Amino acid sequence: MREVIFEVTQEGDGGFVAECLTEGIYSQGDTWEELRNNVREAVAAYHFDREQPPGIRLHLVRDEYLAIG
C-alpha cells in the first residue's frame, strides 16, 4: 500500500481542512498540530480492518490574491 496524500487548505478563520486525494477521508483542525493528530486518527479509523498505509503526506495549498495598482 502507498502513502495517503491529503490536500490541505487554510480557512479564513485560521483553521485547516484536509481532504484525502485517494480515499474518502476528510479532517480538520484549528491548528496545524491538531490537524496532524486528527488526520492520523481519521486514517487509522478508515483503515481499522485492513493494512495501515506506511505514511501520510499533507500537501498545503495556499491561494493568495495580490491586487495590482
KOLPAVO-759162 format. One record per residue (C-alpha): residue number from 0; residue in one letter; z, x, y. Coordinates in nm, 4 decimals. Layout:
! KOLPAVO-759162
+------+------+----------+----------+----------+
| resi | resn |        Z |        X |        Y |
+------+------+----------+----------+----------+
|  NUM |    a |        Z |        X |        Y |
...
+------+------+----------+----------+----------+
//
This chain:
! KOLPAVO-759162
+------+------+----------+----------+----------+
| resi | resn |        Z |        X |        Y |
+------+------+----------+----------+----------+
|    0 |    m |   0.0000 |   0.0000 |   0.0000 |
|    1 |    r |  -0.0800 |   0.1196 |   0.3502 |
|    2 |    e |   0.1388 |   0.1109 |   0.6582 |
|    3 |    v |   0.1532 |  -0.2131 |   0.8528 |
|    4 |    i |   0.0329 |  -0.1989 |   1.2125 |
|    5 |    f |   0.1702 |  -0.4098 |   1.4962 |
|    6 |    e |   0.0128 |  -0.4646 |   1.8357 |
|    7 |    v |   0.2966 |  -0.4769 |   2.0882 |
|    8 |    t |   0.2741 |  -0.6261 |   2.4362 |
|    9 |    q |   0.5366 |  -0.6296 |   2.7070 |
|   10 |    e |   0.6183 |  -0.9668 |   2.8568 |
|   11 |    g |   0.6677 |  -1.0300 |   3.2288 |
|   12 |    d |   1.0444 |  -1.0535 |   3.1786 |
|   13 |    g |   1.0509 |  -0.7035 |   3.0248 |
|   14 |    g |   1.0815 |  -0.8106 |   2.6599 |
|   15 |    f |   0.8357 |  -0.7144 |   2.3867 |
|   16 |    v |   0.6281 |  -0.9185 |   2.1413 |
|   17 |    a |   0.4817 |  -0.7667 |   1.8232 |
|   18 |    e |   0.2016 |  -0.9128 |   1.6124 |
|   19 |    c |   0.1024 |  -0.7541 |   1.2825 |
|   20 |    l |  -0.2723 |  -0.6914 |   1.2598 |
|   21 |    t |  -0.2900 |  -0.7072 |   0.8797 |
|   22 |    e |  -0.0252 |  -0.9628 |   0.7778 |
|   23 |    g |   0.1141 |  -1.2859 |   0.9234 |
|   24 |    i |   0.4228 |  -1.1170 |   1.0693 |
|   25 |    y |   0.5476 |  -1.1644 |   1.4257 |
|   26 |    s |   0.8607 |  -1.0443 |   1.6009 |
|   27 |    q |   1.0079 |  -0.9920 |   1.9449 |
|   28 |    g |   1.2907 |  -0.8147 |   2.1215 |
|   29 |    d |   1.4426 |  -0.7843 |   2.4666 |
|   30 |    t |   1.4400 |  -0.4036 |   2.4434 |
|   31 |    w |   1.2255 |  -0.1525 |   2.2559 |
|   32 |    e |   1.5156 |  -0.0679 |   2.0250 |
|   33 |    e |   1.5795 |  -0.4364 |   1.9497 |
|   34 |    l |   1.2083 |  -0.4870 |   1.8797 |
|   35 |    r |   1.2071 |  -0.1935 |   1.6370 |
|   36 |    n |   1.5025 |  -0.3367 |   1.4459 |
|   37 |    n |   1.3562 |  -0.6890 |   1.4434 |
|   38 |    v |   1.0181 |  -0.5637 |   1.3180 |
|   39 |    r |   1.1872 |  -0.3719 |   1.0337 |
|   40 |    e |   1.3775 |  -0.6884 |   0.9327 |
|   41 |    a |   1.0648 |  -0.9053 |   0.9568 |
|   42 |    v |   0.8601 |  -0.6666 |   0.7399 |
|   43 |    a |   1.1386 |  -0.6428 |   0.4814 |
|   44 |    a |   1.1681 |  -1.0227 |   0.4682 |
|   45 |    y |   0.7911 |  -1.0701 |   0.4416 |
|   46 |    h |   0.7718 |  -0.8228 |   0.1512 |
|   47 |    f |   1.1013 |  -0.9239 |  -0.0135 |
|   48 |    d |   0.9410 |  -0.9928 |  -0.3531 |
|   49 |    r |   0.6874 |  -0.7107 |  -0.3602 |
|   50 |    e |   0.6457 |  -0.3442 |  -0.2774 |
|   51 |    q |   0.7510 |  -0.2492 |   0.0747 |
|   52 |    p |   0.4940 |  -0.0644 |   0.2893 |
|   53 |    p |   0.5548 |   0.3085 |   0.3382 |
|   54 |    g |   0.5770 |   0.2739 |   0.7158 |
|   55 |    i |   0.5333 |   0.0608 |   1.0239 |
|   56 |    r |   0.3204 |   0.1556 |   1.3235 |
|   57 |    l |   0.3937 |  -0.0005 |   1.6641 |
|   58 |    h |   0.0953 |   0.0183 |   1.8981 |
|   59 |    l |   0.1963 |  -0.0620 |   2.2572 |
|   60 |    v |  -0.0831 |  -0.2235 |   2.4581 |
|   61 |    r |  -0.0451 |  -0.2038 |   2.8315 |
|   62 |    d |  -0.2564 |  -0.4087 |   3.0673 |
|   63 |    e |  -0.2387 |  -0.3160 |   3.4347 |
|   64 |    y |  -0.4396 |  -0.4536 |   3.7230 |
|   65 |    l |  -0.4978 |  -0.2338 |   4.0282 |
|   66 |    a |  -0.6200 |  -0.4015 |   4.3431 |
|   67 |    i |  -0.8769 |  -0.2146 |   4.5471 |
|   68 |    g |  -0.8610 |  -0.2354 |   4.9226 |
+------+------+----------+----------+----------+
//
